[in-house]
Amino acid sequence: MSDTEVRVRGIGDKLAIGLSFGSSAAVMVLELVSLRLVAPYLGLTLETNTAIIGVALAAIATGAALGGRFADTVPPTKTLGPLVMFGGALVLLVLPVVRWTGEAVRGGGENTVFLAVAVAMFVPAALLAAVTPMVTKLRLSTLTQTGTVVGRLSAYATVGGIFGTVLTGFVFVAKVPTSVIVLCLGGLLVVVGAVLTIFLRGVQAAARPLVLALIGGGLTLVAPRPCEVETAYHCARIESDPNRASGRILYLDQLRHSYVDLEDPTYLQFEYIKNFADLIDTEFPAGQRIDALHVGGGGLTMPRWLTATRPGTHNKVYEIDPGVIALDKAELGAESGPELDLQIRDGRLGVRSEPTDSRDLVIMDAFGGVAVPWHLTTREIVADVHRVLRPGGLYTANIIDFGPQNFLKAEVRTVAEEFENVAIVSTRAALAGEQGGNFVLVASDEELPVAALRTRLGARAEVLAGADDVRRFVGDAPVLTDDFAPVDQLLTPFPS
């Protein structure tokens, strides 16, 4: 029996397609999982997403090139099974490597975390990307079939990548924790590789990769967990305030997002939240019920405060992350009812669905890391907010920026394109550009009660208002639109 006959019998057409399809799907699952792994330490920004995708593509290119080269020098029947096994074993090492590195440099060293993710993902992804050229080599029995074999296997590999992407984004991440995805993916690859190795080479050839897989799986189980709850978008946890028995802090990824006092909803901890409250109390008579729309839920601090201080107020909240709402209900005592309508929906779509002239107040407080999602910053969404507000209604947004404050200035100019009156509330040093932090952006078609607001704020914060002062502050900042909104590029990184 010739060598060609052995190779074709050992790797039939269906098995070849399955290996190409499955290895490519595994690479895409690993890529998307790696995006989740960096979130607790690096946040979710366009730059981190782009970098992880770039590493994955580099791994695919490297694996394809080296896989093809080794297929011509070493019989693929000897390397294919161990290749899949080692890839799976290294997948099992990704999570503990990232978590231990992240814990070791918590509070700084973001480049170290990214380097750990890049290395931990690159090697197994490259090994898995080498599968298709090796399988292709085994299926090339004659030169007359070259185009058909290469084209077919390449097509199935691409379909596998699409399948892995869709399955991870729409099913896996929404249903199971990242650690479970990693363990199942790595374990499945090890099993497939072991069966393939035993089939092609015998039992002994599978021993070493199995030992590495067991080590990786064990380390994954004992690695530190940065999340109390892993939601569809965030690594979330709630911690108690050591200085206030009823105080709770909601962390999303690496940042404090909300503070809630379980016994006193009128207690406000964060300065920007106090600025929200002072602004509302200045604009609307004390105790008056209002219809409020909140884009971004977090710990629901402002809806709680409005309900407590203005009985009868109707709060509608659009929060895209169902895990955050579930955590609010389970640990922060949130309950839907006549005064609190919780909607799990993207804020942009939510605002678009609101009736015209239906709200007195719109609060924009939605973040992915320290950045407002770009589609919630543009002139188009601001125009929709303008439409939803009643005459004299108030739009206010929480903005975080540092350094030259290029994003803040662009957003102020964007809002000023739609509203007659715009103001910014923050500390004196922040408004002077000496430091960064939270800025409360305020807009209305009616004149803003600037003098009364300054009196209420006292020494805690300053107000930048007036068309001339706002224009000087904004300078030549661009207007953000759906066609041009480089939010991540304009935003100055959070200082270490």
Backbone torsions as a table, in degrees:
resi	resn	phi	psi	omega
1	MET	NA	131.3	-176.2
2	SER	-75.9	163.3	178.3
3	ASP	-62.4	-36.0	179.0
4	THR	-62.7	-41.4	-179.6
5	GLU	-65.2	-37.6	178.2
6	VAL	-64.2	-44.1	-177.0
7	ARG	-65.7	-42.7	-178.4
8	VAL	-67.9	-37.9	178.8
9	ARG	-69.1	-38.0	-178.6
10	GLY	-70.4	-37.5	179.8
11	ILE	-122.0	89.4	178.5
12	GLY	-73.8	173.1	-175.7
13	ASP	-61.3	-44.4	-178.4
14	LYS	-66.3	-40.8	178.5
15	LEU	-65.7	-40.3	178.4
16	ALA	-61.0	-44.8	178.2
17	ILE	-63.0	-43.0	-179.4
18	GLY	-62.6	-40.7	179.7
19	LEU	-67.9	-41.7	178.3
20	SER	-64.8	-46.6	179.2
21	PHE	-60.7	-51.1	-174.3
22	GLY	-68.0	-40.4	-179.6
23	SER	-65.9	-39.7	177.9
24	SER	-67.6	-39.2	176.5
25	ALA	-62.2	-41.1	-179.6
26	ALA	-62.9	-39.3	178.8
27	VAL	-61.5	-42.2	-178.8
28	MET	-70.8	-36.5	174.4
29	VAL	-61.3	-44.3	179.9
30	LEU	-62.9	-39.5	178.9
31	GLU	-62.1	-48.6	-178.4
32	LEU	-67.5	-36.5	177.0
33	VAL	-65.1	-37.8	178.7
34	SER	-63.6	-35.5	174.6
35	LEU	-60.1	-36.5	177.6
36	ARG	-71.1	-36.0	-175.6
37	LEU	-68.1	-31.4	-178.5
38	VAL	-79.2	-18.6	-173.1
39	ALA	-56.9	-45.0	-178.9
40	PRO	-64.2	-17.4	-174.3
41	TYR	-115.2	-30.4	-177.5
42	LEU	-115.8	-11.7	-173.5
43	GLY	78.0	179.1	178.5
44	LEU	-113.2	102.0	178.5
45	THR	-127.6	167.9	177.9
46	LEU	-62.0	-36.7	-179.1
47	GLU	-65.7	-46.4	-179.7
48	THR	-66.2	-41.1	177.0
49	ASN	-60.5	-45.7	-179.4
50	THR	-63.1	-41.4	-178.7
51	ALA	-64.9	-43.8	179.5
52	ILE	-64.6	-42.4	177.4
53	ILE	-62.1	-40.3	178.2
54	GLY	-62.3	-41.3	177.7
55	VAL	-63.0	-42.1	179.9
56	ALA	-63.2	-43.5	179.0
57	LEU	-65.3	-38.3	177.3
58	ALA	-63.8	-38.9	177.9
59	ALA	-65.0	-41.8	179.0
60	ILE	-62.2	-44.9	-179.9
61	ALA	-63.8	-43.9	-179.7
62	THR	-64.3	-46.2	-179.8
63	GLY	-62.4	-41.6	179.8
64	ALA	-63.7	-42.3	-178.6
65	ALA	-67.5	-49.3	-178.3
66	LEU	-69.9	-36.2	177.8
67	GLY	-61.2	-42.8	177.8
68	GLY	-65.4	-38.8	-179.0
69	ARG	-66.6	-45.8	-178.5
70	PHE	-70.9	-27.8	177.2
71	ALA	-63.1	-27.2	179.6
72	ASP	-85.1	-15.2	-176.3
73	THR	-111.4	-28.2	-179.4
74	VAL	-124.9	132.9	179.6
75	PRO	-55.5	121.5	-179.3
76	PRO	-57.7	-24.8	177.9
77	THR	-62.0	-24.3	178.8
78	LYS	-85.1	-30.2	-171.3
79	THR	-104.2	-22.5	-170.4
80	LEU	-62.7	-51.1	-179.2
81	GLY	-62.0	-53.0	177.4
82	PRO	-58.3	-33.1	178.5
83	LEU	-60.3	-47.0	178.9
84	VAL	-65.9	-39.8	179.4
85	MET	-64.0	-48.3	178.8
86	PHE	-62.3	-38.8	176.1
87	GLY	-58.7	-46.3	178.3
88	GLY	-64.1	-41.7	179.4
89	ALA	-61.7	-40.6	179.4
90	LEU	-71.1	-31.4	173.7
91	VAL	-59.6	-40.0	179.2
92	LEU	-65.4	-20.2	178.7
93	LEU	-88.5	-13.6	-175.8
94	VAL	-59.1	-51.8	-173.4
95	LEU	-64.1	-49.2	178.7
96	PRO	-62.8	-36.8	178.5
97	VAL	-60.4	-47.4	-177.9
98	VAL	-67.3	-44.5	-176.2
99	ARG	-67.3	-43.3	179.4
100	TRP	-68.4	-37.7	176.2
101	THR	-64.3	-44.7	179.8
102	GLY	-60.9	-42.6	179.0
103	GLU	-67.1	-34.5	-177.8
104	ALA	-68.9	-29.5	-177.1
105	VAL	-116.2	21.1	-178.6
106	ARG	-55.4	134.1	-177.7
107	GLY	91.7	-0.5	179.6
108	GLY	176.2	179.5	176.8
109	GLY	72.5	38.3	-178.8
110	GLU	-60.1	-35.1	179.6
111	ASN	-63.7	-34.2	178.1
112	THR	-65.6	-42.5	179.2
113	VAL	-63.1	-45.4	-179.4
114	PHE	-63.6	-40.6	178.7
115	LEU	-61.1	-40.8	178.8
116	ALA	-63.6	-43.3	178.2
117	VAL	-63.2	-44.4	-176.9
118	ALA	-61.6	-46.9	-179.2
119	VAL	-67.5	-44.9	-177.6
120	ALA	-63.5	-32.0	179.6
121	MET	-85.9	-37.4	-171.8
122	PHE	-61.1	-47.0	-172.7
123	VAL	-64.7	-53.2	179.2
124	PRO	-65.6	-34.2	178.3
125	ALA	-64.3	-39.9	178.3
126	ALA	-65.9	-41.2	177.9
127	LEU	-61.3	-43.3	-179.3
128	LEU	-68.7	-34.0	178.2
129	ALA	-68.7	-20.3	179.2
130	ALA	-77.6	-10.9	-176.3
131	VAL	-64.6	-47.0	-174.3
132	THR	-60.9	-48.0	177.9
133	PRO	-63.6	-31.7	177.6
134	MET	-69.2	-43.4	177.4
135	VAL	-63.3	-39.8	178.6
136	THR	-59.8	-43.1	178.3
137	LYS	-58.2	-41.8	-179.0
138	LEU	-68.0	-27.4	-177.3
139	ARG	-90.7	-7.4	-179.0
140	LEU	-86.0	81.7	-179.1
141	SER	-81.5	-28.9	178.5
142	THR	-141.9	154.4	179.8
143	LEU	-67.5	-24.8	-178.0
144	THR	-69.2	-15.9	-178.6
145	GLN	-104.4	4.8	-172.6
146	THR	-56.2	-53.2	-177.7
147	GLY	-60.3	-43.4	-178.8
148	THR	-63.8	-46.1	-177.5
149	VAL	-65.9	-49.6	-178.8
150	VAL	-61.8	-45.5	-179.5
151	GLY	-63.4	-43.8	-178.4
152	ARG	-63.5	-49.4	-177.5
153	LEU	-67.7	-36.4	176.0
154	SER	-63.2	-41.0	179.4
155	ALA	-64.1	-44.8	-179.8
156	TYR	-67.7	-33.2	176.0
157	ALA	-64.2	-41.0	178.1
158	THR	-65.4	-43.2	177.9
159	VAL	-62.1	-38.1	176.6
160	GLY	-61.7	-41.4	177.1
161	GLY	-61.8	-41.6	177.5
162	ILE	-63.5	-44.2	-179.6
163	PHE	-60.2	-45.8	179.8
164	GLY	-63.6	-38.7	179.4
165	THR	-64.7	-50.7	-177.4
166	VAL	-65.0	-44.6	-178.1
167	LEU	-62.7	-40.8	-180.0
168	THR	-68.8	-48.5	-175.9
169	GLY	-67.3	-36.2	-174.1
170	PHE	-99.6	-20.7	-174.7
171	VAL	-121.6	-62.5	-171.3
172	PHE	-58.0	-55.4	-175.2
173	VAL	-63.4	-33.5	-178.5
174	ALA	-77.0	-20.2	-171.8
175	LYS	-110.8	-32.0	-172.6
176	VAL	-134.4	154.4	178.6
177	PRO	-65.6	157.7	179.3
178	THR	-58.8	-40.0	-178.7
179	SER	-60.7	-36.8	178.6
180	VAL	-68.5	-40.5	178.3
181	ILE	-60.8	-45.7	-178.3
182	VAL	-63.1	-47.7	-178.6
183	LEU	-62.4	-43.7	-179.2
184	CYS	-67.7	-42.7	179.8
185	LEU	-63.6	-50.3	-179.9
186	GLY	-62.2	-43.0	179.6
187	GLY	-63.4	-42.1	179.2
188	LEU	-63.3	-42.5	178.7
189	LEU	-64.2	-39.9	179.0
190	VAL	-63.4	-43.5	-179.8
191	VAL	-64.2	-46.8	179.1
192	VAL	-61.5	-44.0	179.6
193	GLY	-64.7	-37.9	179.2
194	ALA	-65.2	-45.8	179.0
195	VAL	-61.5	-42.2	-179.3
196	LEU	-66.4	-40.7	179.3
197	THR	-64.3	-47.1	179.2
198	ILE	-62.1	-39.5	-179.1
199	PHE	-65.2	-40.2	-175.2
200	LEU	-93.3	-28.4	-171.1
201	ARG	-131.2	-17.1	-178.1
202	GLY	110.2	169.7	-172.6
203	VAL	-67.1	-41.7	-173.3
204	GLN	-61.0	-32.0	-177.8
205	ALA	-67.2	-16.2	-177.3
206	ALA	-92.8	-2.3	-170.9
207	ALA	-67.5	-52.4	-174.4
208	ARG	-63.7	-47.2	176.8
209	PRO	-60.1	-32.9	178.9
210	LEU	-65.9	-39.1	177.5
211	VAL	-62.3	-45.2	178.3
212	LEU	-62.2	-38.5	179.0
213	ALA	-64.3	-41.8	178.8
214	LEU	-63.9	-39.6	177.5
215	ILE	-63.5	-47.0	179.4
216	GLY	-61.0	-44.0	178.6
217	GLY	-63.4	-41.3	178.9
218	GLY	-64.2	-42.9	178.8
219	LEU	-64.9	-36.0	177.1
220	THR	-61.0	-40.8	-177.6
221	LEU	-68.7	-29.9	-177.5
222	VAL	-101.2	-3.2	-179.6
223	ALA	-65.0	148.6	179.6
224	PRO	-63.1	146.6	179.6
225	ARG	-108.8	117.3	-179.6
226	PRO	-80.3	-8.1	-174.5
227	CYS	-112.6	140.7	163.9
228	GLU	-83.1	-40.9	176.8
229	VAL	-136.4	130.9	174.8
230	GLU	-100.0	109.5	-177.5
231	THR	-90.3	-176.6	179.6
232	ALA	-67.5	-19.9	-175.7
233	TYR	-125.8	-20.1	-169.8
234	HIS	-137.9	161.5	164.5
235	CYS	-97.2	108.3	-169.3
236	ALA	-114.7	145.7	173.4
237	ARG	-154.6	156.7	176.6
238	ILE	-121.2	128.8	179.4
239	GLU	-118.9	148.3	176.7
240	SER	-79.3	148.3	175.7
241	ASP	-83.3	116.8	-178.3
242	PRO	-64.6	-18.2	-178.8
243	ASN	-99.2	-1.5	-178.4
244	ARG	-150.2	111.7	-170.9
245	ALA	-57.0	-36.6	-177.2
246	SER	-94.7	3.6	-178.4
247	GLY	-83.3	138.0	177.9
248	ARG	-132.4	140.3	-179.7
249	ILE	-117.3	126.6	176.8
250	LEU	-94.2	121.0	174.6
251	TYR	-104.8	130.7	171.2
252	LEU	-117.8	115.8	-171.0
253	ASP	58.5	-125.9	-173.6
254	GLN	-96.2	4.3	-171.4
255	LEU	-117.7	146.3	170.4
256	ARG	-73.2	124.0	-178.4
257	HIS	-107.5	-34.2	-176.2
258	SER	-149.3	151.7	172.6
259	TYR	-125.7	130.3	-178.8
260	VAL	-130.6	133.0	170.8
261	ASP	-99.0	114.8	-174.4
262	LEU	-64.1	-26.4	-176.9
263	GLU	-100.0	-22.3	-176.4
264	ASP	-135.4	93.5	-178.6
265	PRO	-67.8	-11.5	178.6
266	THR	-85.5	-9.0	178.8
267	TYR	-80.2	123.4	-178.8
268	LEU	-119.0	130.1	-175.1
269	GLN	-98.2	-49.1	-175.0
270	PHE	-75.5	141.7	-176.7
271	GLU	-64.7	-39.8	-178.3
272	TYR	-67.5	-30.8	176.3
273	ILE	-68.2	-38.9	174.7
274	LYS	-61.7	-37.2	177.3
275	ASN	-65.6	-40.8	173.5
276	PHE	-54.6	-49.4	-176.0
277	ALA	-63.5	-44.4	179.2
278	ASP	-63.5	-38.3	178.5
279	LEU	-63.0	-46.1	-179.4
280	ILE	-64.8	-43.8	-179.7
281	ASP	-66.7	-27.8	177.4
282	THR	-77.0	-36.7	-175.6
283	GLU	-80.7	-36.8	-175.3
284	PHE	-116.5	139.3	179.9
285	PRO	-54.2	146.4	-177.5
286	ALA	-57.0	132.9	176.4
287	GLY	79.8	-7.0	-178.4
288	GLN	-69.4	131.2	175.5
289	ARG	-70.8	145.6	178.1
290	ILE	-137.3	162.4	173.1
291	ASP	-101.3	113.4	-173.9
292	ALA	-116.3	140.1	175.4
293	LEU	-117.2	128.5	-178.2
294	HIS	-115.9	121.9	174.8
295	VAL	-100.9	105.6	-171.8
296	GLY	105.7	124.7	-175.1
297	GLY	-98.5	-51.6	-175.1
298	GLY	55.7	-133.1	178.8
299	GLY	-87.6	6.1	178.4
300	LEU	62.9	34.6	-178.2
301	THR	-62.7	-48.2	-177.6
302	MET	-69.6	-41.9	174.3
303	PRO	-58.2	-39.4	177.4
304	ARG	-62.1	-45.5	-178.2
305	TRP	-63.8	-44.4	179.9
306	LEU	-63.2	-40.8	178.9
307	THR	-63.9	-38.4	-177.9
308	ALA	-74.9	-36.0	-175.0
309	THR	-96.1	-18.0	-178.4
310	ARG	-136.4	76.7	-177.7
311	PRO	-53.2	138.9	-179.3
312	GLY	92.1	-9.0	178.1
313	THR	-62.1	138.2	177.1
314	HIS	-102.5	119.4	178.3
315	ASN	-108.8	121.7	169.8
316	LYS	-110.3	130.0	-176.1
317	VAL	-119.2	127.1	171.3
318	TYR	-104.3	113.5	178.8
319	GLU	-127.5	123.3	-174.4
320	ILE	-75.1	-22.2	-172.3
321	ASP	-99.8	106.9	180.0
322	PRO	-63.2	-27.1	179.0
323	GLY	-66.3	-34.7	178.2
324	VAL	-66.9	-43.6	178.1
325	ILE	-63.3	-41.2	178.5
326	ALA	-62.2	-39.4	178.2
327	LEU	-67.8	-39.1	175.7
328	ASP	-58.4	-43.1	-178.2
329	LYS	-72.8	-38.6	-174.6
330	ALA	-76.3	-37.3	-171.2
331	GLU	-121.5	-15.2	-178.6
332	LEU	-114.0	6.8	173.1
333	GLY	72.8	18.4	-179.7
334	ALA	-70.8	139.2	178.0
335	GLU	-138.8	129.3	174.8
336	SER	-69.7	148.7	-179.9
337	GLY	-177.9	-166.5	-178.1
338	PRO	-58.3	-29.9	-177.3
339	GLU	-99.6	-5.6	-178.2
340	LEU	-141.4	107.7	179.3
341	ASP	-106.5	106.0	-177.7
342	LEU	-95.3	119.4	-178.5
343	GLN	-118.0	123.3	175.8
344	ILE	-87.0	98.8	-173.4
345	ARG	-164.5	149.2	173.6
346	ASP	-59.7	134.4	-175.2
347	GLY	-61.0	-36.2	-179.7
348	ARG	-63.0	-45.7	179.0
349	LEU	-67.7	-35.4	178.8
350	GLY	-63.3	-47.9	179.2
351	VAL	-61.4	-40.7	-179.8
352	ARG	-60.7	-31.3	-176.9
353	SER	-83.4	-9.4	-176.9
354	GLU	-74.3	142.7	177.3
355	PRO	-65.9	154.0	176.2
356	THR	-66.7	142.6	178.1
357	ASP	54.7	46.2	-175.4
358	SER	-112.9	-9.3	-174.8
359	ARG	-130.8	143.8	173.9
360	ASP	-87.0	-27.6	-172.9
361	LEU	-144.0	133.4	171.8
362	VAL	-123.3	123.8	178.6
363	ILE	-112.2	120.6	176.9
364	MET	-100.9	111.2	-179.2
365	ASP	-145.8	61.2	-177.3
366	ALA	-119.5	134.9	-176.3
367	PHE	-140.6	148.4	164.4
368	GLY	-119.0	98.5	-167.6
369	GLY	73.5	-129.4	178.1
370	VAL	-99.7	3.0	-177.1
371	ALA	-105.7	138.5	169.6
372	VAL	-70.3	130.4	177.5
373	PRO	-50.7	132.9	-168.9
374	TRP	-55.2	-35.7	-175.3
375	HIS	-74.3	-4.4	174.5
376	LEU	-101.8	11.2	-177.7
377	THR	-114.5	-10.4	-166.5
378	THR	-85.0	166.3	-179.7
379	ARG	-60.9	-32.1	-178.9
380	GLU	-65.0	-43.4	178.6
381	ILE	-70.5	-35.8	177.3
382	VAL	-63.6	-39.5	177.6
383	ALA	-63.8	-37.1	177.9
384	ASP	-67.3	-40.0	175.1
385	VAL	-60.6	-43.7	178.5
386	HIS	-57.0	-41.6	179.4
387	ARG	-65.1	-38.7	-176.6
388	VAL	-71.7	-31.9	-177.7
389	LEU	-71.5	143.0	172.6
390	ARG	-72.7	161.4	176.3
391	PRO	-54.2	128.9	-177.4
392	GLY	84.3	1.3	179.6
393	GLY	-68.0	166.4	-172.7
394	LEU	-120.4	131.5	173.0
395	TYR	-111.7	130.2	178.3
396	THR	-139.5	143.8	-175.4
397	ALA	-139.5	145.7	174.6
398	ASN	-94.8	122.6	-179.6
399	ILE	-121.9	136.4	174.0
400	ILE	-115.6	128.6	176.8
401	ASP	-156.5	163.5	-177.2
402	PHE	-139.6	178.0	174.0
403	GLY	56.7	-127.6	-178.2
404	PRO	-73.5	-6.4	174.5
405	GLN	59.5	40.6	-177.0
406	ASN	-65.8	-37.8	178.7
407	PHE	-68.5	-45.1	178.4
408	LEU	-55.4	-46.9	-178.2
409	LYS	-63.3	-40.5	178.4
410	ALA	-64.7	-39.7	-179.6
411	GLU	-69.4	-38.5	176.6
412	VAL	-61.2	-45.0	179.2
413	ARG	-63.8	-39.0	179.8
414	THR	-62.0	-46.1	179.9
415	VAL	-66.0	-36.6	-179.7
416	ALA	-66.8	-19.1	175.8
417	GLU	-70.6	-20.7	-176.1
418	GLU	-111.4	-24.6	-177.2
419	PHE	-116.5	145.8	-178.6
420	GLU	-69.2	-37.9	-173.7
421	ASN	-125.1	129.8	-178.1
422	VAL	-135.3	142.0	176.6
423	ALA	-143.9	162.4	179.0
424	ILE	-129.4	134.0	179.9
425	VAL	-118.2	126.0	175.4
426	SER	-167.8	-170.2	177.6
427	THR	-73.7	159.3	179.4
428	ARG	-59.3	-43.0	-178.5
429	ALA	-65.0	-38.7	-179.9
430	ALA	-66.7	-44.0	-179.7
431	LEU	-67.0	-26.3	178.1
432	ALA	-83.5	-3.0	179.7
433	GLY	82.3	10.7	-178.5
434	GLU	-82.9	-20.3	177.7
435	GLN	-154.1	170.6	178.6
436	GLY	-114.0	-165.9	180.0
437	GLY	138.2	-147.0	-179.1
438	ASN	-89.2	136.2	174.4
439	PHE	-125.3	131.4	176.2
440	VAL	-97.8	115.4	179.4
441	LEU	-93.2	131.8	-175.4
442	VAL	-125.2	138.1	179.6
443	ALA	-148.2	145.8	177.1
444	SER	-162.2	158.7	173.7
445	ASP	-82.2	-19.8	175.8
446	GLU	-94.0	159.7	-179.8
447	GLU	-60.5	133.1	-178.9
448	LEU	-79.7	143.7	-179.4
449	PRO	-78.3	65.6	-171.1
450	VAL	-63.7	-45.9	-177.5
451	ALA	-61.9	-46.4	179.7
452	ALA	-65.0	-35.8	179.3
453	LEU	-67.1	-41.2	178.0
454	ARG	-61.7	-39.5	177.9
455	THR	-63.5	-43.0	-178.6
456	ARG	-68.3	-39.5	-179.2
457	LEU	-69.1	-33.2	-178.9
458	GLY	63.8	-137.6	-177.4
459	ALA	-84.7	-5.6	-174.6
460	ARG	-70.1	-33.7	-176.1
461	ALA	-153.2	162.6	178.2
462	GLU	-115.8	162.1	177.8
463	VAL	-122.6	125.4	171.8
464	LEU	-100.9	116.1	-175.2
465	ALA	-145.4	173.8	-178.0
466	GLY	93.1	135.1	-173.3
467	ALA	-57.2	-42.7	-177.0
468	ASP	-68.1	-45.3	-179.4
469	ASP	-64.9	-40.7	179.0
470	VAL	-65.5	-40.3	-179.8
471	ARG	-64.0	-41.9	178.1
472	ARG	-64.8	-39.6	179.6
473	PHE	-63.7	-42.6	-176.6
474	VAL	-70.8	-39.1	-178.6
475	GLY	63.0	-131.5	-177.8
476	ASP	-101.3	27.2	179.5
477	ALA	-60.0	145.8	-178.0
478	PRO	-78.1	158.5	169.3
479	VAL	-84.4	129.6	-179.8
480	LEU	-85.3	131.2	179.3
481	THR	-132.6	169.0	176.6
482	ASP	-60.8	-23.7	179.7
483	ASP	-87.1	-18.5	-177.3
484	PHE	-152.7	100.0	179.4
485	ALA	-145.1	72.4	-178.6
486	PRO	-79.4	63.1	-173.5
487	VAL	-59.4	-47.1	-176.8
488	ASP	-64.9	-31.1	179.6
489	GLN	-77.6	-32.7	179.9
490	LEU	-76.8	-29.8	-174.6
491	LEU	-73.7	130.0	175.1
492	THR	-78.9	131.6	-176.8
493	PRO	-57.1	148.5	176.0
494	PHE	-61.1	126.4	-178.2
495	PRO	-66.5	143.2	-179.4
496	SER	-71.3	NA	NA
